[in-house]
Amino acid sequence: MTVPDSTSAGSPNPAHTASPVPRRVFLGALGIAAALSVVPRPAAAAASAAYTLLSRGDWGADETLRYAADGTELWPPAYYPVQTLTVHHTDDGSTDPDPAAVVRAIYRNDTVGKGYGDIGYNFLIDRNGRVYEGRWSGTDGTAAHDAAGGLVTGAHVKGYNTGNIGIALLGTLTTTPATAAARTALIQLLAELAGRHAIAPFGKVLYHNPVSGVSRAAPAIGGHLDWADTDCPGTVHAGLPAIRAEVAALIQA
């Protein structure tokens, strides 16, 4: 396989072909004033964003797909500090009513069909507002992270994956808006991650890829369209200013 950010890999806007019972709820403490680009808040005003998180085991990831016949891991994880967060839609065209089955199909397509060795997104969100753990990141940290808080590199924006959290809303949202539940979960997830990594919701970053050496200016919270010529994340992109405002308000609450 080609390694994301070193050559040609990246999942720019992948086309992919009974929901599980949620088993855990992630509660993220958001007490980091540096995550706001405006007026900082007192530490006592910390807020929490709650969303239902389904682990890879919950949604049925076949972990054997990540290994070659000789037992070699196809895409060993690499971890780097978080610099930015990027929103996508999966544009998969699936009509399967079971969102976990759609996630499994995307996983298989990225892992086997495209040869990445794993799913490219760090998180996915279904129409019911449930969050799915994406790229495998080990067992010693939280979803998408290692024990030291580093982000596992995904494959969702060609050339700009390292340090860039990829969050994908399931479905084709080119003309259809995200459901209210999906949008709420997206805001909660963005707020938790922005708070954890001191990301300013309204901020701009000079993104630097430590693998390829490439640098470029980008929104701290943006969409795939901010990185490439694509229609991703569809209608969600026009709503990002309001989403950033709600993320900032949730952190500040």
C-alpha positions as CSV (number, residue, x, y, z in Angstrom):
1,M,0.0,0.0,0.0
2,T,1.0,3.6,-0.3
3,V,1.5,5.5,3.0
4,P,-0.8,8.5,3.5
5,D,0.9,11.9,3.1
6,S,4.1,10.4,1.7
7,T,3.0,9.8,-1.8
8,S,-0.5,9.4,-3.3
9,A,-2.8,7.9,-0.6
10,G,-5.7,9.6,0.9
11,S,-9.5,9.1,0.8
12,P,-10.7,12.3,-0.9
13,N,-14.3,11.5,-1.2
14,P,-14.8,7.7,-1.1
15,A,-17.6,6.0,-2.9
16,H,-18.8,2.9,-1.0
17,T,-21.3,0.5,-1.5
18,A,-30.1,-4.0,13.0
19,S,-28.0,-1.0,14.2
20,P,-25.9,-2.2,17.2
21,V,-26.9,-1.3,20.7
22,P,-24.6,1.5,22.0
23,R,-22.4,0.2,24.8
24,R,-20.7,3.3,26.1
25,V,-21.1,7.0,26.3
26,F,-18.0,9.2,26.0
27,L,-18.0,12.2,28.3
28,G,-15.3,14.7,27.3
29,A,-14.2,17.4,29.7
30,L,-13.8,20.7,27.9
31,G,-12.0,22.9,30.3
32,I,-9.3,24.3,28.0
33,A,-9.6,28.1,27.6
34,A,-7.0,28.1,24.9
35,A,-9.5,26.4,22.6
36,L,-11.2,29.7,22.1
37,S,-9.9,32.4,19.8
38,V,-11.9,35.0,21.7
39,V,-12.6,35.6,25.4
40,P,-11.2,32.9,27.6
41,R,-13.4,31.4,30.3
42,P,-12.7,30.5,33.9
43,A,-11.6,27.0,34.6
44,A,-14.6,26.6,36.8
45,A,-16.9,27.0,33.8
46,A,-15.8,23.7,32.3
47,A,-18.4,21.9,30.2
48,S,-18.9,18.4,28.9
49,A,-20.0,17.2,25.5
50,A,-21.7,13.8,25.6
51,Y,-22.2,11.6,22.6
52,T,-22.7,7.9,22.1
53,L,-19.5,6.3,20.8
54,L,-19.5,2.8,19.2
55,S,-16.1,1.1,19.2
56,R,-14.7,-0.9,16.3
57,G,-15.9,-4.0,18.2
58,D,-19.4,-2.5,18.6
59,W,-19.8,-1.9,14.9
60,G,-18.2,-5.2,13.9
61,A,-14.9,-4.3,12.4
62,D,-13.2,-7.4,11.0
63,E,-9.7,-6.8,12.4
64,T,-8.2,-9.6,10.3
65,L,-8.5,-7.4,7.3
66,R,-5.7,-5.2,8.6
67,Y,-3.2,-8.0,8.3
68,A,-1.5,-9.7,5.4
69,A,-1.5,-13.5,5.1
70,D,1.8,-13.7,6.9
71,G,0.4,-11.8,9.9
72,T,2.1,-8.5,9.0
73,E,0.1,-5.4,9.8
74,L,-0.7,-3.6,6.5
75,W,-0.8,-0.1,7.9
76,P,1.0,0.2,11.2
77,P,-0.3,3.3,13.2
78,A,1.7,6.5,13.4
79,Y,0.8,9.2,15.9
80,Y,1.3,13.0,15.7
81,P,0.0,16.1,17.5
82,V,-3.4,17.3,16.3
83,Q,-3.4,20.5,14.3
84,T,-6.8,20.7,12.7
85,L,-10.2,19.0,12.3
86,T,-11.8,18.2,8.9
87,V,-15.5,17.3,8.2
88,H,-16.6,15.0,5.4
89,H,-19.6,13.2,4.1
90,T,-19.0,9.7,2.9
91,D,-20.9,10.0,-0.4
92,D,-21.3,6.3,-0.4
93,G,-24.6,6.0,-2.1
94,S,-25.7,3.1,0.2
95,T,-29.3,2.4,0.8
96,D,-28.6,-0.1,3.6
97,P,-30.8,0.8,6.6
98,D,-28.2,-0.5,9.0
99,P,-25.6,2.3,9.5
100,A,-23.1,-0.1,11.1
101,A,-23.3,-2.2,7.9
102,V,-22.5,0.9,5.9
103,V,-19.5,1.6,8.1
104,R,-18.3,-2.0,7.6
105,A,-18.6,-1.6,3.8
106,I,-16.6,1.6,3.9
107,Y,-14.0,-0.1,6.1
108,R,-13.7,-3.1,3.7
109,N,-13.5,-0.8,0.6
110,D,-10.8,1.4,2.2
111,T,-8.9,-1.6,3.7
112,V,-9.1,-4.1,0.8
113,G,-10.5,-2.3,-2.2
114,K,-8.2,0.7,-2.0
115,G,-5.4,-1.1,-0.3
116,Y,-5.0,1.3,2.6
117,G,-5.0,-1.4,5.3
118,D,-7.7,0.3,7.4
119,I,-10.6,2.7,7.2
120,G,-9.4,6.2,6.4
121,Y,-11.6,8.3,8.7
122,N,-10.9,8.8,12.4
123,F,-14.6,9.0,13.3
124,L,-17.9,8.6,11.5
125,I,-21.4,9.8,12.4
126,D,-24.7,8.2,11.4
127,R,-28.1,9.9,10.8
128,N,-29.2,9.0,14.4
129,G,-26.3,10.9,15.9
130,R,-24.1,7.9,16.9
131,V,-20.4,8.3,16.6
132,Y,-18.3,5.4,15.3
133,E,-14.6,4.8,16.0
134,G,-12.7,4.8,12.8
135,R,-9.0,4.1,12.1
136,W,-7.6,1.7,14.6
137,S,-5.4,3.4,17.2
138,G,-4.4,0.7,19.6
139,T,-5.8,-0.2,23.0
140,D,-3.8,2.1,25.3
141,G,-5.7,5.4,24.6
142,T,-9.0,6.8,23.6
143,A,-10.5,6.4,20.1
144,A,-8.2,7.8,17.4
145,H,-5.5,8.5,19.9
146,D,-2.6,6.8,21.7
147,A,-2.0,7.1,25.5
148,A,0.0,10.3,25.0
149,G,-2.8,12.0,23.1
150,G,-1.3,11.8,19.7
151,L,-3.6,11.3,16.7
152,V,-3.3,8.2,14.6
153,T,-2.8,9.2,11.0
154,G,-5.8,8.5,8.7
155,A,-6.4,8.7,5.0
156,H,-9.1,11.3,4.3
157,V,-7.5,14.4,2.7
158,K,-4.8,13.5,0.2
159,G,-1.4,14.9,1.3
160,Y,-2.8,16.5,4.5
161,N,-3.7,13.6,6.9
162,T,-1.0,13.8,9.5
163,G,-2.3,15.7,12.5
164,N,-5.6,16.2,10.8
165,I,-8.7,14.5,12.4
166,G,-11.1,13.3,9.8
167,I,-14.8,13.1,10.8
168,A,-17.3,11.8,8.2
169,L,-21.1,12.1,8.2
170,L,-22.6,8.9,6.7
171,G,-24.5,9.5,3.5
172,T,-24.5,11.7,0.4
173,L,-25.2,15.2,1.5
174,T,-24.6,17.0,-1.8
175,T,-28.1,18.4,-1.8
176,T,-29.5,16.9,1.4
177,P,-28.8,18.4,4.8
178,A,-27.5,16.4,7.7
179,T,-30.1,15.3,10.2
180,A,-30.5,17.3,13.4
181,A,-29.2,14.3,15.4
182,A,-26.1,14.0,13.2
183,R,-25.4,17.7,13.3
184,T,-25.7,17.7,17.1
185,A,-23.3,14.8,17.5
186,L,-20.9,16.5,15.1
187,I,-20.9,19.6,17.2
188,Q,-20.4,17.6,20.4
189,L,-17.6,15.6,18.9
190,L,-15.9,18.7,17.5
191,A,-16.2,20.5,20.8
192,E,-14.7,17.6,22.8
193,L,-11.8,17.3,20.4
194,A,-11.2,21.0,20.1
195,G,-11.2,21.4,23.9
196,R,-8.9,18.4,24.3
197,H,-6.4,19.7,21.7
198,A,-6.7,23.5,22.4
199,I,-8.1,24.1,18.9
200,A,-9.7,27.5,18.4
201,P,-13.1,26.9,16.7
202,F,-12.9,30.2,14.7
203,G,-9.1,30.0,14.2
204,K,-6.8,29.5,11.3
205,V,-3.8,27.3,11.4
206,L,-0.6,27.1,9.3
207,Y,-0.8,23.4,8.9
208,H,2.6,21.7,8.6
209,N,2.9,18.1,7.5
210,P,5.8,16.6,9.5
211,V,6.0,13.6,7.1
212,S,6.1,15.4,3.8
213,G,7.2,18.8,4.9
214,V,4.2,20.5,3.1
215,S,2.7,23.6,4.8
216,R,-0.5,25.5,4.0
217,A,-3.0,27.8,5.8
218,A,-6.3,26.2,6.7
219,P,-9.3,26.6,9.0
220,A,-8.8,25.0,12.4
221,I,-12.2,23.4,11.9
222,G,-12.9,23.0,8.2
223,G,-14.4,20.8,5.5
224,H,-12.7,18.7,2.9
225,L,-13.5,21.5,0.4
226,D,-11.0,23.7,2.3
227,W,-8.2,21.3,1.3
228,A,-9.2,20.1,-2.2
229,D,-11.4,20.6,-5.2
230,T,-14.3,18.4,-4.1
231,D,-18.0,18.7,-3.2
232,C,-17.3,17.2,0.2
233,P,-18.8,17.7,2.8
234,G,-21.7,18.8,0.7
235,T,-24.3,21.0,2.3
236,V,-22.5,20.8,5.6
237,H,-19.8,23.1,4.4
238,A,-22.0,26.1,4.1
239,G,-23.2,25.5,7.7
240,L,-19.6,25.4,9.1
241,P,-19.7,29.0,10.4
242,A,-22.7,28.3,12.5
243,I,-21.3,24.9,13.6
244,R,-18.0,26.7,14.7
245,A,-20.1,29.1,16.7
246,E,-22.0,26.3,18.5
247,V,-18.8,24.4,19.1
248,A,-17.3,27.6,20.7
249,A,-20.4,28.1,22.8
250,L,-20.3,24.5,24.0
251,I,-16.7,24.8,25.1
252,Q,-17.4,28.2,26.8
253,A,-20.5,27.0,28.6
